[in-house]
Amino acid sequence: MERQLKASHGGSPEMSTFIIAEAGVNHNGDLEVAKRLVDVAVEAGADAVKFQTFKADNLVIKEAQKAEYQKQTTASDESQHEMIRKLELDERMHREIIAHCAERRIMFLSTPFDHESIDLLHAFGMQIFKIPSGEITNLPYLRHIGGLGKQVILSTGMADLGEVEDALGVLRQCGIPDDKITLLHATTEYPCPMQDVNLRAMQSMRVAFGVATGYSDHTPGIEVPVAAVAMGASVIEKHFTLNRNLPGPDHRASLEPEELKAMVASIRNIELAIGDGCKRMAPSEAGNRPIARKSLVASRMIKEGEAFSVDNITAKRPGTGISPMRWDEVIGRVAARDFHPDELLEW
């Protein structure tokens, strides 16, 4: 079964990070590419694969300009409306992608960008609604999703703490309990410069609002989302593509299949490495302890009846005899028998 999203603070060995493989619009409007992206997410070991649901006419005016990164990766003579219209998924395509996700046993998610899309995804029975960074100041949109009573992931790119507080307040007023809300720290630039990541902001939101936090990553490579898990992220979202050289706005800032697989594997290793915080000897260390530690041994020939002193004992490996931590208890005692050089002392 799919790993369910857990409203945790992360860092616990019992609670796995919920990893969202963000296909987004990297299907380029092609259903078969979308299905292949589902397959890649499954093969990588992600918990969910997420698309984007929108109607261009509901999302953007026809004269709206593209973002700078979109101008660099798409046709220069088209508007934002023209660009995203080609990336729409209709109802039939949604149904086929959802069915393919069910067949491959991975959770289907999609981010709605307008009210019609919210209703469509709700009708499909989607249980987790992801609110994109651009909608964090859209009061009617927030109320619409909040009114569904579903689990919510709220991305906070471009927002300050006050704007996050306002959006969170709307969801709470709609009756969404804190344990069904996860805030994602994000930086809305593609790719995101390392100096703008500010992972500590994720922790600041966790402290400020008392809800689970995660990270939506737009940096090149995989090291930042892995670091976010080490810092307590309960959710990680990362764009991926079949090939970064494909045409389209988001491919260049996305991972390729083998990179996505490496990210998931690295996160799972970090989860194991975080542990439970209790300082104790690990099972794998047990065999090395007697090899690496030392015991009290005779540093020269010691005759029966001679007192142990700094002149005739020392500490050497192995650690199978009297611990050097008992040095003060041994000094001044009398040898009950002869001890040869390098022979372990005994009581």
DRENDREN-345536 format. One record per residue (C-alpha): x, y, z; residue number from 1. Coordinates in nm, 4 decimals. Layout:
X=X; Y=Y; Z=Z; lummi=NUM .
...
//
This chain:
X=0.0000; Y=0.0000; Z=0.0000; lummi=1 .
X=0.1054; Y=0.3597; Z=-0.0534; lummi=2 .
X=0.2725; Y=0.5334; Z=0.2370; lummi=3 .
X=0.0164; Y=0.7804; Z=0.3747; lummi=4 .
X=0.1099; Y=1.1385; Z=0.4433; lummi=5 .
X=0.1964; Y=1.1723; Z=0.8102; lummi=6 .
X=0.1524; Y=1.5008; Z=0.9941; lummi=7 .
X=0.4726; Y=1.4585; Z=1.1889; lummi=8 .
X=0.7709; Y=1.6778; Z=1.2590; lummi=9 .
X=0.9975; Y=1.4288; Z=1.0893; lummi=10 .
X=1.3158; Y=1.2816; Z=1.2321; lummi=11 .
X=1.1529; Y=0.9773; Z=1.3855; lummi=12 .
X=1.2547; Y=0.6315; Z=1.2605; lummi=13 .
X=0.8893; Y=0.5245; Z=1.2701; lummi=14 .
X=0.7806; Y=0.8048; Z=1.0380; lummi=15 .
X=0.9021; Y=0.8088; Z=0.6800; lummi=16 .
X=0.9333; Y=1.1296; Z=0.4838; lummi=17 .
X=0.6484; Y=1.1562; Z=0.2352; lummi=18 .
X=0.8212; Y=1.1974; Z=-0.1008; lummi=19 .
X=0.6259; Y=1.3622; Z=-0.3816; lummi=20 .
X=0.7677; Y=1.3189; Z=-0.7298; lummi=21 .
X=0.6466; Y=1.6348; Z=-0.9022; lummi=22 .
X=0.5669; Y=1.5549; Z=-1.2655; lummi=23 .
X=0.3878; Y=1.8881; Z=-1.2934; lummi=24 .
X=0.3500; Y=1.9829; Z=-1.6584; lummi=25 .
X=0.6532; Y=1.7864; Z=-1.7755; lummi=26 .
X=0.4204; Y=1.5572; Z=-1.9724; lummi=27 .
X=0.3997; Y=1.8382; Z=-2.2341; lummi=28 .
X=0.0303; Y=1.7555; Z=-2.2862; lummi=29 .
X=0.1085; Y=1.3979; Z=-2.3946; lummi=30 .
X=-0.0838; Y=1.1260; Z=-2.2082; lummi=31 .
X=0.1739; Y=0.8560; Z=-2.2797; lummi=32 .
X=0.4522; Y=1.0765; Z=-2.1446; lummi=33 .
X=0.2401; Y=1.1359; Z=-1.8335; lummi=34 .
X=0.2051; Y=0.7612; Z=-1.7808; lummi=35 .
X=0.5763; Y=0.7126; Z=-1.8283; lummi=36 .
X=0.6372; Y=0.9768; Z=-1.5633; lummi=37 .
X=0.4179; Y=0.7728; Z=-1.3274; lummi=38 .
X=0.6320; Y=0.4692; Z=-1.4024; lummi=39 .
X=0.9521; Y=0.6617; Z=-1.3303; lummi=40 .
X=0.8137; Y=0.7796; Z=-0.9958; lummi=41 .
X=0.7261; Y=0.4211; Z=-0.9043; lummi=42 .
X=1.0679; Y=0.2920; Z=-1.0077; lummi=43 .
X=1.2349; Y=0.5632; Z=-0.7996; lummi=44 .
X=1.0389; Y=0.4629; Z=-0.4894; lummi=45 .
X=0.8426; Y=0.7871; Z=-0.4439; lummi=46 .
X=0.5254; Y=0.7828; Z=-0.2333; lummi=47 .
X=0.3201; Y=0.9972; Z=-0.4688; lummi=48 .
X=0.3386; Y=1.1405; Z=-0.8176; lummi=49 .
X=0.1877; Y=1.4854; Z=-0.8620; lummi=50 .
X=0.0585; Y=1.6641; Z=-1.1675; lummi=51 .
X=-0.1043; Y=2.0070; Z=-1.2158; lummi=52 .
X=-0.4721; Y=2.0616; Z=-1.2962; lummi=53 .
X=-0.5879; Y=2.3871; Z=-1.4524; lummi=54 .
X=-0.7826; Y=2.5524; Z=-1.7271; lummi=55 .
X=-0.5777; Y=2.8207; Z=-1.8948; lummi=56 .
X=-0.8844; Y=3.0408; Z=-1.9378; lummi=57 .
X=-0.9491; Y=3.0266; Z=-1.5615; lummi=58 .
X=-0.5898; Y=3.0773; Z=-1.4593; lummi=59 .
X=-0.4382; Y=3.3643; Z=-1.6546; lummi=60 .
X=-0.5406; Y=3.6546; Z=-1.8753; lummi=61 .
X=-0.4411; Y=3.6253; Z=-2.2376; lummi=62 .
X=-0.1976; Y=3.9173; Z=-2.2206; lummi=63 .
X=-0.0056; Y=3.7918; Z=-1.9136; lummi=64 .
X=0.3692; Y=3.7695; Z=-1.9586; lummi=65 .
X=0.5760; Y=3.4623; Z=-1.8819; lummi=66 .
X=0.8278; Y=3.4430; Z=-1.6011; lummi=67 .
X=1.1883; Y=3.5020; Z=-1.7008; lummi=68 .
X=1.2813; Y=3.1332; Z=-1.6650; lummi=69 .
X=0.9804; Y=3.0427; Z=-1.8843; lummi=70 .
X=1.0964; Y=3.2847; Z=-2.1524; lummi=71 .
X=1.4312; Y=3.1062; Z=-2.1558; lummi=72 .
X=1.2809; Y=2.7587; Z=-2.1937; lummi=73 .
X=0.9789; Y=2.8108; Z=-2.4225; lummi=74 .
X=0.8906; Y=2.9882; Z=-2.7443; lummi=75 .
X=0.9602; Y=3.3605; Z=-2.7193; lummi=76 .
X=0.6589; Y=3.4643; Z=-2.9296; lummi=77 .
X=0.3878; Y=3.3059; Z=-2.7125; lummi=78 .
X=0.2087; Y=3.4398; Z=-2.4059; lummi=79 .
X=0.1824; Y=3.2613; Z=-2.0710; lummi=80 .
X=-0.1773; Y=3.1732; Z=-2.1627; lummi=81 .
X=-0.0683; Y=3.0136; Z=-2.4904; lummi=82 .
X=0.2121; Y=2.8257; Z=-2.3167; lummi=83 .
X=0.0023; Y=2.6690; Z=-2.0436; lummi=84 .
X=-0.2982; Y=2.5982; Z=-2.2669; lummi=85 .
X=-0.0854; Y=2.3351; Z=-2.4408; lummi=86 .
X=-0.0107; Y=2.1769; Z=-2.1012; lummi=87 .
X=-0.3687; Y=2.1207; Z=-1.9846; lummi=88 .
X=-0.4872; Y=1.7745; Z=-1.8859; lummi=89 .
X=-0.8548; Y=1.7179; Z=-1.9683; lummi=90 .
X=-1.0923; Y=1.4997; Z=-1.7654; lummi=91 .
X=-1.0308; Y=1.1897; Z=-1.9755; lummi=92 .
X=-0.6548; Y=1.2232; Z=-1.9378; lummi=93 .
X=-0.6947; Y=1.2646; Z=-1.5632; lummi=94 .
X=-0.8978; Y=0.9460; Z=-1.5427; lummi=95 .
X=-0.6391; Y=0.7490; Z=-1.7358; lummi=96 .
X=-0.3502; Y=0.8818; Z=-1.5285; lummi=97 .
X=-0.5353; Y=0.8068; Z=-1.2036; lummi=98 .
X=-0.6108; Y=0.4543; Z=-1.3240; lummi=99 .
X=-0.2471; Y=0.4045; Z=-1.4167; lummi=100 .
X=-0.1383; Y=0.5247; Z=-1.0723; lummi=101 .
X=-0.3780; Y=0.2778; Z=-0.9110; lummi=102 .
X=-0.2401; Y=-0.0013; Z=-1.1282; lummi=103 .
X=0.1182; Y=0.0888; Z=-1.0383; lummi=104 .
X=0.0235; Y=0.1330; Z=-0.6691; lummi=105 .
X=0.1399; Y=0.4896; Z=-0.6237; lummi=106 .
X=-0.0641; Y=0.7788; Z=-0.4877; lummi=107 .
X=-0.1970; Y=1.0221; Z=-0.7478; lummi=108 .
X=-0.1861; Y=1.3901; Z=-0.6559; lummi=109 .
X=-0.2452; Y=1.7034; Z=-0.8559; lummi=110 .
X=-0.2309; Y=2.0721; Z=-0.7711; lummi=111 .
X=-0.5467; Y=2.2606; Z=-0.8726; lummi=112 .
X=-0.5000; Y=2.6169; Z=-0.9917; lummi=113 .
X=-0.8642; Y=2.7257; Z=-1.0177; lummi=114 .
X=-1.2052; Y=2.6505; Z=-0.8656; lummi=115 .
X=-1.3195; Y=2.4253; Z=-1.1495; lummi=116 .
X=-1.0036; Y=2.2169; Z=-1.1052; lummi=117 .
X=-1.0582; Y=2.1911; Z=-0.7294; lummi=118 .
X=-1.4047; Y=2.0495; Z=-0.7900; lummi=119 .
X=-1.2752; Y=1.8078; Z=-1.0525; lummi=120 .
X=-1.0069; Y=1.6643; Z=-0.8250; lummi=121 .
X=-1.2523; Y=1.6465; Z=-0.5346; lummi=122 .
X=-1.4905; Y=1.4501; Z=-0.7571; lummi=123 .
X=-1.2068; Y=1.2083; Z=-0.8337; lummi=124 .
X=-1.1764; Y=1.1441; Z=-0.4581; lummi=125 .
X=-0.8318; Y=1.2969; Z=-0.4070; lummi=126 .
X=-0.7603; Y=1.3025; Z=-0.0320; lummi=127 .
X=-0.4614; Y=1.5382; Z=-0.0160; lummi=128 .
X=-0.4833; Y=1.8848; Z=-0.1691; lummi=129 .
X=-0.1642; Y=2.0712; Z=-0.2505; lummi=130 .
X=-0.1952; Y=2.4507; Z=-0.2538; lummi=131 .
X=0.0738; Y=2.6088; Z=-0.4742; lummi=132 .
X=0.2748; Y=2.9090; Z=-0.3632; lummi=133 .
X=0.0987; Y=3.1409; Z=-0.6067; lummi=134 .
X=-0.2388; Y=3.0827; Z=-0.4388; lummi=135 .
X=-0.1300; Y=3.1542; Z=-0.0803; lummi=136 .
X=-0.2892; Y=3.5024; Z=-0.1016; lummi=137 .
X=-0.6053; Y=3.3836; Z=-0.2842; lummi=138 .
X=-0.8717; Y=3.3963; Z=-0.0123; lummi=139 .
X=-1.1634; Y=3.2421; Z=-0.2110; lummi=140 .
X=-0.9332; Y=2.9617; Z=-0.3300; lummi=141 .
X=-0.8109; Y=2.8902; Z=0.0251; lummi=142 .
X=-1.1671; Y=2.8801; Z=0.1556; lummi=143 .
X=-1.2722; Y=2.6453; Z=-0.1247; lummi=144 .
X=-1.0038; Y=2.3907; Z=-0.0405; lummi=145 .
X=-1.0443; Y=2.4442; Z=0.3342; lummi=146 .
X=-1.4151; Y=2.3695; Z=0.3020; lummi=147 .
X=-1.3433; Y=2.0214; Z=0.1646; lummi=148 .
X=-1.2043; Y=1.9005; Z=0.4983; lummi=149 .
X=-0.9182; Y=1.7178; Z=0.3295; lummi=150 .
X=-0.5524; Y=1.6955; Z=0.4224; lummi=151 .
X=-0.3717; Y=2.0072; Z=0.2961; lummi=152 .
X=-0.0148; Y=2.0749; Z=0.1893; lummi=153 .
X=0.0478; Y=2.4485; Z=0.1638; lummi=154 .
X=0.3512; Y=2.5674; Z=-0.0295; lummi=155 .
X=0.4913; Y=2.8993; Z=0.0940; lummi=156 .
X=0.7212; Y=3.0244; Z=-0.1823; lummi=157 .
X=0.7431; Y=3.4057; Z=-0.2169; lummi=158 .
X=0.5626; Y=3.4486; Z=0.1184; lummi=159 .
X=0.6743; Y=3.6059; Z=0.4426; lummi=160 .
X=0.5782; Y=3.4718; Z=0.7843; lummi=161 .
X=0.2770; Y=3.7026; Z=0.8097; lummi=162 .
X=0.1328; Y=3.5811; Z=0.4790; lummi=163 .
X=0.1814; Y=3.2211; Z=0.5860; lummi=164 .
X=0.0028; Y=3.2983; Z=0.9128; lummi=165 .
X=-0.2897; Y=3.4556; Z=0.7244; lummi=166 .
X=-0.3287; Y=3.1583; Z=0.4886; lummi=167 .
X=-0.2982; Y=2.9111; Z=0.7739; lummi=168 .
X=-0.5617; Y=3.1090; Z=0.9629; lummi=169 .
X=-0.8055; Y=3.0738; Z=0.6731; lummi=170 .
X=-0.7609; Y=2.6958; Z=0.6665; lummi=171 .
X=-0.8069; Y=2.6764; Z=1.0441; lummi=172 .
X=-1.1207; Y=2.8910; Z=1.0245; lummi=173 .
X=-1.2565; Y=2.6450; Z=0.7702; lummi=174 .
X=-1.2183; Y=2.3694; Z=1.0292; lummi=175 .
X=-0.8987; Y=2.2030; Z=0.9066; lummi=176 .
X=-0.7175; Y=2.0746; Z=1.2185; lummi=177 .
X=-0.3460; Y=2.1345; Z=1.2530; lummi=178 .
X=-0.2653; Y=1.7649; Z=1.2210; lummi=179 .
X=-0.4043; Y=1.7728; Z=0.8655; lummi=180 .
X=-0.1903; Y=2.0671; Z=0.7534; lummi=181 .
X=0.1701; Y=2.0590; Z=0.6291; lummi=182 .
X=0.3567; Y=2.3759; Z=0.5359; lummi=183 .
X=0.6197; Y=2.3453; Z=0.2643; lummi=184 .
X=0.9069; Y=2.5903; Z=0.2630; lummi=185 .
X=0.9930; Y=2.6781; Z=-0.0966; lummi=186 .
X=1.1765; Y=2.9355; Z=-0.3058; lummi=187 .
X=0.9871; Y=3.0121; Z=-0.6254; lummi=188 .
X=1.2710; Y=3.0378; Z=-0.8735; lummi=189 .
X=1.3709; Y=2.7734; Z=-1.1286; lummi=190 .
X=1.6415; Y=2.6750; Z=-1.0622; lummi=191 .
X=1.6738; Y=2.8217; Z=-0.7144; lummi=192 .
X=2.0139; Y=2.9718; Z=-0.6220; lummi=193 .
X=2.1692; Y=2.8007; Z=-0.3220; lummi=194 .
X=2.2028; Y=3.1268; Z=-0.1311; lummi=195 .
X=1.8244; Y=3.1747; Z=-0.1523; lummi=196 .
X=1.7260; Y=2.8333; Z=-0.0134; lummi=197 .
X=1.7171; Y=2.9281; Z=0.3575; lummi=198 .
X=1.6278; Y=2.5840; Z=0.4925; lummi=199 .
X=1.6109; Y=2.7176; Z=0.8465; lummi=200 .
X=1.2896; Y=2.8969; Z=0.7500; lummi=201 .
X=1.1271; Y=2.5524; Z=0.7414; lummi=202 .
X=1.2181; Y=2.5048; Z=1.1058; lummi=203 .
X=1.1060; Y=2.8580; Z=1.1917; lummi=204 .
X=0.7572; Y=2.7865; Z=1.0557; lummi=205 .
X=0.7397; Y=2.4636; Z=1.2532; lummi=206 .
X=0.8171; Y=2.6499; Z=1.5743; lummi=207 .
X=0.5942; Y=2.9470; Z=1.4915; lummi=208 .
X=0.2824; Y=2.7549; Z=1.3921; lummi=209 .
X=0.3124; Y=2.4134; Z=1.5542; lummi=210 .
X=0.2331; Y=2.2198; Z=1.2373; lummi=211 .
X=0.4307; Y=1.9758; Z=1.0288; lummi=212 .
X=0.6711; Y=2.1292; Z=0.7792; lummi=213 .
X=0.8455; Y=2.0051; Z=0.4684; lummi=214 .
X=1.0320; Y=2.1371; Z=0.1689; lummi=215 .
X=0.9540; Y=2.1854; Z=-0.1990; lummi=216 .
X=1.2860; Y=2.1963; Z=-0.3803; lummi=217 .
X=1.3802; Y=2.3813; Z=-0.6969; lummi=218 .
X=1.7598; Y=2.3664; Z=-0.6646; lummi=219 .
X=1.9800; Y=2.1682; Z=-0.9035; lummi=220 .
X=2.0774; Y=1.8265; Z=-0.7720; lummi=221 .
X=1.9589; Y=1.6343; Z=-0.4688; lummi=222 .
X=2.1676; Y=1.7516; Z=-0.1732; lummi=223 .
X=1.9287; Y=2.0217; Z=-0.0492; lummi=224 .
X=1.6171; Y=1.8015; Z=-0.0164; lummi=225 .
X=1.8321; Y=1.5382; Z=0.1563; lummi=226 .
X=1.9561; Y=1.8059; Z=0.3965; lummi=227 .
X=1.5957; Y=1.9159; Z=0.4551; lummi=228 .
X=1.5092; Y=1.5647; Z=0.5714; lummi=229 .
X=1.8000; Y=1.5743; Z=0.8152; lummi=230 .
X=1.6530; Y=1.9018; Z=0.9458; lummi=231 .
X=1.3127; Y=1.7462; Z=1.0081; lummi=232 .
X=1.1160; Y=1.7760; Z=0.6828; lummi=233 .
X=0.8140; Y=1.5469; Z=0.6886; lummi=234 .
X=0.7380; Y=1.6027; Z=0.3184; lummi=235 .
X=0.9727; Y=1.6476; Z=0.0236; lummi=236 .
X=0.8554; Y=1.7574; Z=-0.3195; lummi=237 .
X=1.0854; Y=1.7593; Z=-0.6220; lummi=238 .
X=1.0262; Y=1.8139; Z=-0.9940; lummi=239 .
X=1.1378; Y=1.5403; Z=-1.2300; lummi=240 .
X=1.1340; Y=1.4796; Z=-1.6028; lummi=241 .
X=1.2158; Y=1.2096; Z=-1.8541; lummi=242 .
X=1.4824; Y=1.4324; Z=-2.0080; lummi=243 .
X=1.5987; Y=1.7816; Z=-1.9121; lummi=244 .
X=1.6474; Y=1.8682; Z=-2.2794; lummi=245 .
X=1.2779; Y=1.8342; Z=-2.3647; lummi=246 .
X=1.0938; Y=2.1540; Z=-2.4585; lummi=247 .
X=0.8785; Y=2.3070; Z=-2.1864; lummi=248 .
X=0.9017; Y=2.5481; Z=-1.8935; lummi=249 .
X=1.0052; Y=2.3133; Z=-1.6107; lummi=250 .
X=1.2305; Y=2.0468; Z=-1.7611; lummi=251 .
X=1.5620; Y=2.2249; Z=-1.7033; lummi=252 .
X=1.4966; Y=2.2617; Z=-1.3297; lummi=253 .
X=1.3919; Y=1.8963; Z=-1.2891; lummi=254 .
X=1.5683; Y=1.5736; Z=-1.2004; lummi=255 .
X=1.6106; Y=1.3003; Z=-1.4566; lummi=256 .
X=1.4976; Y=0.9452; Z=-1.3663; lummi=257 .
X=1.8260; Y=0.8177; Z=-1.2212; lummi=258 .
X=1.8665; Y=1.1354; Z=-1.0178; lummi=259 .
X=1.5174; Y=1.0985; Z=-0.8743; lummi=260 .
X=1.5986; Y=0.7415; Z=-0.7767; lummi=261 .
X=1.9212; Y=0.8576; Z=-0.6107; lummi=262 .
X=1.7347; Y=1.1280; Z=-0.4174; lummi=263 .
X=1.4790; Y=0.8841; Z=-0.2796; lummi=264 .
X=1.7498; Y=0.6346; Z=-0.1844; lummi=265 .
X=1.9525; Y=0.9080; Z=-0.0131; lummi=266 .
X=1.6510; Y=1.0284; Z=0.1840; lummi=267 .
X=1.5727; Y=0.6763; Z=0.3022; lummi=268 .
X=1.9349; Y=0.6366; Z=0.4139; lummi=269 .
X=1.9217; Y=0.9654; Z=0.6022; lummi=270 .
X=1.6009; Y=0.8560; Z=0.7759; lummi=271 .
X=1.7811; Y=0.5456; Z=0.8984; lummi=272 .
X=2.0829; Y=0.7502; Z=1.0024; lummi=273 .
X=1.8815; Y=1.0040; Z=1.2057; lummi=274 .
X=1.7856; Y=0.7381; Z=1.4595; lummi=275 .
X=1.6015; Y=0.7942; Z=1.7876; lummi=276 .
X=1.8529; Y=1.0213; Z=1.9609; lummi=277 .
X=1.9425; Y=0.7780; Z=2.2402; lummi=278 .
X=2.3220; Y=0.7574; Z=2.2799; lummi=279 .
X=2.4215; Y=0.3944; Z=2.3185; lummi=280 .
X=2.6414; Y=0.1344; Z=2.1558; lummi=281 .
X=2.5052; Y=0.0365; Z=1.8154; lummi=282 .
X=2.4699; Y=-0.3350; Z=1.7401; lummi=283 .
X=2.7276; Y=-0.3065; Z=1.4608; lummi=284 .
X=2.9853; Y=-0.1681; Z=1.7073; lummi=285 .
X=2.9698; Y=-0.4560; Z=1.9530; lummi=286 .
X=3.2340; Y=-0.6665; Z=1.7838; lummi=287 .
X=3.4775; Y=-0.3752; Z=1.7622; lummi=288 .
X=3.4589; Y=-0.2634; Z=2.1222; lummi=289 .
X=3.6991; Y=-0.5264; Z=2.2646; lummi=290 .
X=3.9328; Y=-0.4687; Z=1.9673; lummi=291 .
X=3.9468; Y=-0.0881; Z=1.9858; lummi=292 .
X=3.9389; Y=-0.0363; Z=2.3622; lummi=293 .
X=4.2237; Y=-0.1008; Z=2.6060; lummi=294 .
X=4.2860; Y=-0.2955; Z=2.9245; lummi=295 .
X=4.5364; Y=-0.2622; Z=3.2073; lummi=296 .
X=4.8492; Y=-0.4669; Z=3.1351; lummi=297 .
X=5.1903; Y=-0.5142; Z=3.2914; lummi=298 .
X=5.4441; Y=-0.2785; Z=3.1360; lummi=299 .
X=5.7325; Y=-0.4928; Z=3.2736; lummi=300 .
X=5.7765; Y=-0.8069; Z=3.4800; lummi=301 .
X=5.5762; Y=-0.7803; Z=3.8038; lummi=302 .
X=5.6589; Y=-1.0192; Z=4.0892; lummi=303 .
X=5.4056; Y=-1.1632; Z=4.3297; lummi=304 .
X=5.3658; Y=-0.9273; Z=4.6271; lummi=305 .
X=5.4808; Y=-0.6200; Z=4.4312; lummi=306 .
X=5.2484; Y=-0.3179; Z=4.4367; lummi=307 .
X=5.0968; Y=-0.1998; Z=4.1120; lummi=308 .
X=5.2216; Y=0.1481; Z=4.0191; lummi=309 .
X=5.2629; Y=0.3900; Z=3.7324; lummi=310 .
X=5.6038; Y=0.2276; Z=3.6797; lummi=311 .
X=5.4818; Y=-0.1254; Z=3.6118; lummi=312 .
X=5.1343; Y=-0.1038; Z=3.4505; lummi=313 .
X=4.9945; Y=0.0676; Z=3.1414; lummi=314 .
X=4.6914; Y=0.0526; Z=2.9088; lummi=315 .
X=4.7003; Y=-0.1436; Z=2.5829; lummi=316 .
X=4.4625; Y=-0.3214; Z=2.3507; lummi=317 .
X=4.2575; Y=-0.5427; Z=2.3580; lummi=318 .
X=3.9771; Y=-0.4297; Z=2.5846; lummi=319 .
X=3.8975; Y=-0.7702; Z=2.7281; lummi=320 .
X=4.0505; Y=-0.7152; Z=3.0701; lummi=321 .
X=4.0280; Y=-0.4521; Z=3.3440; lummi=322 .
X=3.9176; Y=-0.1156; Z=3.2060; lummi=323 .
X=4.1700; Y=0.1693; Z=3.2360; lummi=324 .
X=3.8846; Y=0.3678; Z=3.3899; lummi=325 .
X=3.9557; Y=0.1616; Z=3.7067; lummi=326 .
X=4.3187; Y=0.2774; Z=3.7141; lummi=327 .
X=4.2839; Y=0.4431; Z=4.0549; lummi=328 .
X=4.1400; Y=0.1237; Z=4.2063; lummi=329 .
X=4.4359; Y=-0.0818; Z=4.0834; lummi=330 .
X=4.7224; Y=0.1507; Z=4.1766; lummi=331 .
X=4.8603; Y=0.0481; Z=4.5167; lummi=332 .
X=4.7112; Y=-0.3007; Z=4.5196; lummi=333 .
X=4.9496; Y=-0.5943; Z=4.5564; lummi=334 .
X=5.0011; Y=-0.8511; Z=4.2826; lummi=335 .
X=4.8704; Y=-1.1913; Z=4.3883; lummi=336 .
X=5.0991; Y=-1.3628; Z=4.1358; lummi=337 .
X=5.3642; Y=-1.2890; Z=3.8789; lummi=338 .
X=5.2656; Y=-1.0914; Z=3.5675; lummi=339 .
X=5.4747; Y=-1.0962; Z=3.2532; lummi=340 .
X=5.5202; Y=-0.7899; Z=3.0273; lummi=341 .
X=5.2008; Y=-0.7180; Z=2.8202; lummi=342 .
X=4.9995; Y=-0.9653; Z=3.0285; lummi=343 .
X=4.6496; Y=-0.8435; Z=3.1080; lummi=344 .
X=4.5939; Y=-0.7737; Z=3.4768; lummi=345 .
X=4.3176; Y=-0.9532; Z=3.6632; lummi=346 .
X=4.1591; Y=-0.9069; Z=3.9999; lummi=347 .
//
